[in-house]
Structure formats: C-alpha cells, structure tokens
Amino acid sequence: MTSTPVAERPRPAATLILLRDGEQGVEALMLKRHGLSDAFGEAFVFPGGKLDAADAAVGMSPDAIDAAPAELHARLGEGDIDLSFAAGLFVAAIREAAEEADVLLAQGTQPDAVTAALEALRAGTPFAAALASTRVRLLASALQPWARWITPVGRLQPKRFDARFFVARGPVDAVARHDGHETTEAAWLRPREALERYWAREIALAPPQIMTLAHFARLGDVDRILAEARSRAPLHVQPHVLDEPGGMTLCLPGDPAHPVAARAMPGPLRLAVRDKRFEPEGGLAAFFD
C-alpha cells in the first residue's frame, strides 16, 4: 500500500516590496535569486525570507522600532497570532531588505546612523546588535500589509512558506545592491515591463510576483498602491494545484476549482505550467485585462 506523504508545514516568512515613482510610473525593487537557490532559483523576486527567532525580540523593543506591537498586530488583522509574532514579521521584512538589497527603512539620531547600521550588517554584525550599536529605529510604521501567500501542497517547490507581503515607499536616496550570495542582480522594474520581459523569456518570475505585478500595473503609482493597502485587509492567497493531462495548473481563489469561491485579486484565475513557465490562458494580455 502506498502512503500519502505528509505536507510540510509552511514556514513563516516576510517580504518587503519597496516602491518608487519613476518617470513612466511605479517601479518595484526586485532581486534575481542565485541559480543554486532551492526556491525559484534565478527568478526575480521581492526581498524577503523566513522569520528569524530574534525578529520578535526586536519587534517588542521600543528602542528598535517606531510602532507599538499592538498597532502592527492590528494592521495584519490576524487574530490567531500574538503581538510578538506580528511585530516580528514587520521586522523580518525590513531586515531581509537590508540584508539582501542593502536598503534599510530606519531612522537614527545621527545623520549617518543608517549608513553605519548597513555597514555593520555587511561586516557580519547580527541585526539586533547593528541597530543597537548605531541607535537606529526601524520604520515599521511605513509598512502596509499587502497580501499573505501560502505555498500550496504539491509539486511547486520543495519548501513551503507562509509569507506576508508588505508594501512601502523606498527611501529617496536608496541605492539598491544585491548581496552576491542569495541574490545576483538588483533592479527597479515597472510592473508591466517586468511582465513583458517575463513573457519574452528574458527573466523568470514566481506566481506571487506575477500576480502582484499584474495588480500594481492596474494602480499606476505608489500613492494608489499604499492607499489600497490601507483600505482593506491583506489578500489571502493559497493556490490550489491541479494535475491535468497537459501538466500542472495553479488555480487561485475565485476559480471554480479552488476551495475559496471569492476572488482575492484582479487578473487571471489560473496559471498553467508550460515549458517551465506559468502562463494564463489568455496570454500576456490576460495579466492586464
């Protein structure tokens, strides 16, 4: 008798989508993952990663963060998590952007404090220690929860994540740099441009990035994206995997085959895997219809 494998419990994670207004519209900071990564290697993603044990402690320290844990907990709107876990997710999102992209959303009492904190991180100083030694506070108040994506059970990738996505306006003077280890390239990309390059097979994208970029393309600028995030609860998305004769298909909330009947976001409701790429039935135009 063949036993059904037990699905791995998804790991808590956080992603920070840094945004800026360019000459042709909103741009998002994206990083190319290393080709040896075990999760979407060589794909362009937003800075992010798993929650670390120390993130909750930083989130509960008024000296290290500019917002009360109760306020951050309320923004997430998840009644089944405690204050420290909620605050830790905000910290993890900011920390990952600092570690992977060299952009730190923080403020200090001295003019060069944020630069000093980044230099300490590059030198290998633990995140909490770097904040304390330079006396900077994380600007968690600048983050707005956007979505929660949970990796589906199935063949999508070997590890599962329960990732909260946050949006924030990037610092005006930020110069993003990839870390050379987990990421090998950094770029500010317009949503439509990124999807067009994806369709031309110039870059690779994962489903959360694909659908988020398609959503941003409809909104146009940073103010409208942040306003939408403030106006509603975070989107909750756990794709459902269909094994069909032509291959694997991901269906999203609102699709007739998905357990959740209500649509979570605009755009296509299905992404079929064709030649190692996620494609909607209507082609590139379906991302913007």
Secondary structure, 3 states (H helix, E strand, C coil): CCCCCCCCCCEEEEEEEEEEEECCEEEEEEEEECCCCCCCCCEEECCEEECCHHHHHHHCCCCCECCCHHHHHHHHCCCCCCHHHHHHHHHHHHHHHHHHHCCCCEEECCCCHHHHHHHHHHCCCCHHHHHHHHCEEECHHHCEEEEEEECCCCCCCCCCEEEEEEEEECCCCCCCCCCCCCEEEEEEECHHHHHHHHHCCCCEECHHHHHHHHHHHHHCCHHHHHHHHHHCCCEEECCEEEEECCEEEEECCCCCCCCCCCCCCCCCCEEEEECCEEECCCCHHHHCC
